[in-house]
Amino acid sequence: MAAMCLASSLAAHASERQSIPFNFDMHGNIVVPLTLNDNTAAIGVIDTAATYAMIGLATAKRAGVAPPDASMVNVLGLEGPQAYPIVYLDSIAAGNCRFTDVAAALNQRIEVVGVKNVVPLTVLEGDVVDFDFVERRVLIYDGRPDSNFTKTISHLPMHQISGLWFAEVKLNGRKGLALIDTGSSVSYINSRFAADADMKPNVEETQLLQGITGNGIDVRVATGRKIQLGKHSVSRPDLIVADPPLFEHLSMVDTPAMVLGLDYLSNFRVQLDRRRNFLVLSLRAQKKDMVSVRQRAAATHLRDD
């Protein structure tokens, strides 16, 4: 199990909400401007499926971070637990938040593509972590999630498993658990969920996907009738079917499960109410209550039931 990152967070004023602006990169990932050790600019991600802070080797060198000693930490990710050296930062600043005395895993894997600096959910202190994709900011505050009566709101029960937050969802009427993952640009289901929900193979999309990933990777695409996220639903979703080592590590191989990524989450106001254990999804009310969920080569439609 991954250790928890210990950090203290300070807002600009004691009574002020913490606010972190973000943007999207060309791959659809959230990116956040960071300042490390008060003088080094960097780009990172706020990852709801991360339990430990992480910094890339090149960024650590630029920030003057001391080399690691023999201490190691097991960090839990989609590939299961992996051991990383530990380094220490005096501070990480993002928006009006400042985290001090941060222990971070040092990512020395140069073959890994993408942003290597990770701010985990565990360092964000507050009852609610609120992703506002319209204003492109993350708010962290105590109390109840902000509400807007012009929006349709769903409350999905959340469960914490080994420090990770899962929400209850339905696929073709079958219940499953969805890992809330703002660090993933795409959503996918495990083989058990695909079988239980009687998902239909999508040969055309599978061929397109294997053309990108290569035939050596065991992934496929399946089409369902409907995925339900509380009051909201997506009709005829095309979903990647894959079995990340994380689910095996969590003893969830036989549990219907999925990763709920930004292709779905970014259509909503996403609020993790950690005090009451609810994922709150709100969608602005429209006449048809429809938005597009972009998925690989096709799009499905999101609506309110």
C-alpha positions as CSV (number, residue, x, y, z in Angstrom):
1,M,0.0,0.0,0.0
2,A,1.3,3.5,-0.8
3,A,2.3,5.7,2.0
4,M,0.4,9.0,2.5
5,C,2.2,12.2,1.6
6,L,2.6,14.5,4.5
7,A,2.4,18.2,3.8
8,S,0.9,21.3,5.3
9,S,-1.2,23.6,3.1
10,L,-1.7,27.3,3.5
11,A,-4.2,29.4,1.6
12,A,-3.6,33.1,0.9
13,H,-5.9,33.9,3.9
14,A,-7.2,31.6,6.6
15,S,-10.8,32.2,5.6
16,E,-10.2,32.1,1.9
17,R,-11.0,29.1,-0.2
18,Q,-8.1,27.4,-1.9
19,S,-8.2,27.8,-5.6
20,I,-5.9,26.2,-8.2
21,P,-6.2,27.2,-11.9
22,F,-5.7,24.5,-14.6
23,N,-5.8,24.0,-18.3
24,F,-5.8,21.1,-20.8
25,D,-2.8,19.9,-22.8
26,M,-3.1,18.5,-26.3
27,H,-3.8,15.0,-25.0
28,G,-6.8,16.1,-22.9
29,N,-5.0,16.0,-19.6
30,I,-5.3,18.5,-16.8
31,V,-2.2,20.6,-16.4
32,V,-1.5,22.9,-13.5
33,P,1.2,25.7,-13.2
34,L,3.4,24.9,-10.2
35,T,6.2,26.8,-8.4
36,L,8.7,24.5,-6.6
37,N,11.0,25.7,-3.8
38,D,9.7,29.3,-4.4
39,N,11.7,29.8,-7.6
40,T,11.2,27.0,-10.1
41,A,8.3,27.0,-12.5
42,A,6.9,23.6,-13.5
43,I,3.8,21.9,-14.9
44,G,2.0,19.2,-12.9
45,V,-1.3,17.4,-12.6
46,I,-3.9,17.2,-9.8
47,D,-4.6,13.4,-9.8
48,T,-7.5,12.1,-7.8
49,A,-6.1,8.6,-8.3
50,A,-2.7,9.4,-6.8
51,T,-1.9,8.9,-3.2
52,Y,1.7,10.3,-3.1
53,A,3.3,13.4,-4.6
54,M,5.7,12.8,-7.5
55,I,8.3,14.8,-9.2
56,G,10.2,14.2,-12.5
57,L,14.0,13.8,-12.4
58,A,14.6,16.8,-14.8
59,T,12.3,19.1,-12.7
60,A,13.9,18.0,-9.5
61,K,17.4,18.9,-10.8
62,R,16.1,22.4,-12.0
63,A,14.6,23.0,-8.5
64,G,17.8,22.1,-6.7
65,V,16.3,19.1,-4.9
66,A,18.9,17.1,-3.1
67,P,19.5,13.6,-4.5
68,P,17.6,10.7,-2.8
69,D,19.1,8.6,-0.2
70,A,18.4,4.9,0.2
71,S,14.8,5.4,1.3
72,M,12.1,4.1,-1.0
73,V,8.3,4.3,-1.2
74,N,5.8,2.0,-2.8
75,V,3.4,4.2,-4.9
76,L,0.1,2.7,-5.9
77,G,-0.9,3.4,-9.5
78,L,-2.7,1.7,-12.4
79,E,0.3,-0.5,-12.9
80,G,0.1,-1.6,-9.3
81,P,2.6,-0.7,-6.5
82,Q,6.0,0.5,-7.8
83,A,9.0,1.5,-5.7
84,Y,10.5,5.0,-6.1
85,P,13.3,6.9,-4.3
86,I,12.1,9.6,-2.0
87,V,13.1,13.3,-2.3
88,Y,12.1,16.3,-0.2
89,L,10.9,19.7,-1.4
90,D,10.7,22.8,0.7
91,S,7.5,23.9,-0.9
92,I,5.1,23.4,-3.8
93,A,2.8,26.3,-4.7
94,A,-0.2,26.1,-7.0
95,G,-2.8,28.9,-7.2
96,N,-3.2,30.3,-3.7
97,C,-2.2,27.0,-2.2
98,R,1.3,26.4,-0.7
99,F,2.4,22.9,0.4
100,T,5.5,22.8,2.6
101,D,7.9,20.1,3.6
102,V,6.7,17.8,0.9
103,A,8.0,14.2,0.5
104,A,7.8,13.2,-3.1
105,A,8.5,10.1,-5.2
106,L,11.3,10.7,-7.7
107,N,10.2,9.6,-11.2
108,Q,13.4,8.6,-13.1
109,R,11.6,6.7,-15.8
110,I,12.5,8.6,-19.0
111,E,10.4,6.3,-21.1
112,V,7.2,7.5,-19.5
113,V,5.5,10.1,-21.7
114,G,3.6,13.0,-20.2
115,V,3.6,15.1,-17.1
116,K,5.7,13.5,-14.3
117,N,4.9,16.0,-11.6
118,V,1.9,14.9,-9.6
119,V,-0.1,16.7,-6.8
120,P,-2.2,13.9,-5.2
121,L,-5.6,14.3,-3.7
122,T,-4.2,13.4,-0.3
123,V,-2.4,16.8,0.1
124,L,-5.5,18.9,-0.6
125,E,-7.0,19.6,2.8
126,G,-10.7,20.2,2.9
127,D,-14.0,18.4,2.9
128,V,-14.7,19.1,-0.7
129,V,-12.4,19.0,-3.8
130,D,-14.3,20.8,-6.5
131,F,-13.3,20.6,-10.2
132,D,-15.0,23.4,-12.1
133,F,-14.3,22.6,-15.8
134,V,-16.1,25.8,-17.0
135,E,-13.9,28.2,-15.0
136,R,-11.0,25.8,-15.2
137,R,-10.1,25.8,-11.6
138,V,-10.0,23.4,-8.6
139,L,-11.6,24.7,-5.4
140,I,-10.8,23.1,-2.0
141,Y,-13.1,24.1,0.9
142,D,-14.9,22.8,4.0
143,G,-18.6,22.3,4.4
144,R,-21.0,21.1,1.8
145,P,-20.4,21.2,-2.0
146,D,-21.5,24.4,-3.7
147,S,-25.0,23.9,-5.3
148,N,-26.6,25.5,-8.3
149,F,-30.3,25.0,-8.8
150,T,-30.1,25.6,-12.5
151,K,-28.2,22.3,-12.8
152,T,-29.2,18.7,-12.6
153,I,-27.3,17.1,-9.7
154,S,-26.4,13.5,-9.1
155,H,-25.0,12.1,-5.8
156,L,-23.0,8.9,-6.3
157,P,-21.9,7.0,-3.1
158,M,-18.1,6.9,-2.8
159,H,-15.9,4.2,-1.2
160,Q,-12.3,4.6,-0.2
161,I,-10.1,1.6,-1.0
162,S,-6.4,1.7,-0.2
163,G,-6.6,5.5,-0.3
164,L,-8.3,5.6,-3.7
165,W,-11.9,6.9,-4.2
166,F,-14.4,4.8,-6.1
167,A,-18.0,5.8,-7.0
168,E,-21.0,3.5,-7.6
169,V,-22.1,3.4,-11.3
170,K,-24.2,1.2,-13.5
171,L,-23.4,-0.2,-16.9
172,N,-26.4,-1.8,-18.8
173,G,-28.1,-1.9,-15.4
174,R,-25.2,-3.8,-13.7
175,K,-23.6,-2.2,-10.7
176,G,-19.9,-1.5,-10.5
177,L,-17.2,0.7,-8.9
178,A,-15.5,3.5,-10.8
179,L,-12.1,4.8,-9.9
180,I,-12.4,8.6,-10.0
181,D,-9.2,9.4,-12.0
182,T,-8.5,13.0,-13.1
183,G,-5.1,11.8,-14.2
184,S,-6.5,9.7,-17.0
185,S,-7.9,11.3,-20.2
186,V,-9.9,8.1,-21.1
187,S,-12.3,5.8,-19.3
188,Y,-12.2,2.0,-19.5
189,I,-13.8,-1.0,-17.8
190,N,-12.3,-4.3,-16.6
191,S,-13.2,-7.7,-18.2
192,R,-15.5,-8.6,-15.3
193,F,-17.6,-5.5,-15.8
194,A,-17.7,-6.1,-19.6
195,A,-18.9,-9.7,-19.1
196,D,-21.4,-8.9,-16.3
197,A,-22.9,-6.1,-18.4
198,D,-23.0,-8.2,-21.5
199,M,-21.1,-5.6,-23.5
200,K,-20.9,-6.2,-27.3
201,P,-17.5,-6.4,-29.1
202,N,-16.8,-3.5,-31.3
203,V,-14.6,-4.9,-34.0
204,E,-14.0,-1.7,-35.9
205,E,-13.1,0.4,-32.9
206,T,-10.9,-2.5,-31.6
207,Q,-8.9,-2.6,-34.8
208,L,-8.4,1.2,-34.7
209,L,-7.2,1.0,-31.1
210,Q,-4.8,-1.9,-31.8
211,G,-3.5,0.0,-34.7
212,I,-2.4,2.7,-32.2
213,T,-1.3,0.6,-29.3
214,G,0.0,-2.5,-31.2
215,N,-1.3,-6.0,-31.1
216,G,0.9,-7.0,-28.2
217,I,-1.3,-5.1,-25.7
218,D,-4.4,-6.9,-24.6
219,V,-7.1,-4.3,-25.0
220,R,-10.4,-4.2,-27.0
221,V,-13.4,-2.0,-27.4
222,A,-17.0,-2.9,-26.5
223,T,-20.3,-1.1,-26.9
224,G,-23.0,-0.9,-24.3
225,R,-26.6,0.3,-24.1
226,K,-26.2,2.8,-21.3
227,I,-23.9,3.8,-18.5
228,Q,-25.6,5.5,-15.6
229,L,-23.8,8.1,-13.4
230,G,-26.6,8.8,-10.9
231,K,-29.3,10.8,-12.7
232,H,-27.1,11.2,-15.7
233,S,-26.6,8.6,-18.4
234,V,-24.6,8.0,-21.6
235,S,-26.3,6.1,-24.4
236,R,-24.4,3.6,-26.5
237,P,-21.0,4.1,-24.9
238,D,-17.9,2.7,-26.6
239,L,-15.5,1.7,-23.8
240,I,-12.0,0.3,-23.8
241,V,-11.8,-3.1,-22.0
242,A,-8.6,-3.6,-20.1
243,D,-7.4,-5.1,-16.8
244,P,-4.8,-2.9,-15.2
245,P,-2.6,-4.5,-12.5
246,L,-4.1,-2.1,-9.9
247,F,-7.4,-4.0,-9.8
248,E,-5.5,-7.3,-9.2
249,H,-3.5,-5.6,-6.4
250,L,-6.8,-4.4,-4.8
251,S,-8.3,-7.9,-5.1
252,M,-10.9,-6.5,-7.5
253,V,-10.3,-8.9,-10.5
254,D,-13.7,-10.4,-9.9
255,T,-15.3,-7.1,-9.1
256,P,-17.1,-5.1,-11.9
257,A,-14.9,-2.0,-12.0
258,M,-13.8,0.8,-14.3
259,V,-11.6,3.9,-14.5
260,L,-13.7,7.0,-14.8
261,G,-11.5,9.5,-16.7
262,L,-11.7,13.0,-18.0
263,D,-13.6,12.1,-21.2
264,Y,-16.6,11.7,-18.9
265,L,-15.7,13.8,-15.9
266,S,-14.9,17.0,-17.8
267,N,-18.5,17.3,-18.9
268,F,-19.6,17.9,-15.3
269,R,-18.9,20.1,-12.3
270,V,-17.2,17.3,-10.3
271,Q,-17.2,17.6,-6.5
272,L,-15.6,15.0,-4.2
273,D,-17.4,15.3,-0.9
274,R,-15.0,13.4,1.3
275,R,-16.8,14.1,4.6
276,R,-20.1,12.6,3.4
277,N,-18.6,10.1,0.9
278,F,-20.4,11.3,-2.2
279,L,-19.2,12.1,-5.7
280,V,-21.4,15.0,-6.8
281,L,-21.9,15.5,-10.6
282,S,-23.8,18.5,-11.9
283,L,-24.8,19.3,-15.5
284,R,-26.3,22.5,-16.6
285,A,-30.0,22.0,-17.4
286,Q,-30.8,22.3,-21.1
287,K,-34.0,21.6,-23.1
288,K,-32.6,18.2,-24.3
289,D,-30.1,17.8,-21.4
290,M,-27.6,16.5,-23.9
291,V,-23.8,17.0,-24.2
292,S,-21.2,15.2,-26.2
293,V,-18.7,12.8,-24.6
294,R,-15.7,12.6,-26.9
295,Q,-14.2,9.0,-27.2
296,R,-11.4,8.1,-29.6
297,A,-13.0,8.0,-33.1
298,A,-16.6,8.5,-32.0
299,A,-18.8,10.4,-29.6
300,T,-21.7,9.2,-27.4
301,H,-24.3,11.4,-25.9
302,L,-24.9,12.3,-22.2
303,R,-28.3,13.1,-21.0
304,D,-30.4,13.3,-17.8
305,D,-33.0,10.6,-17.1
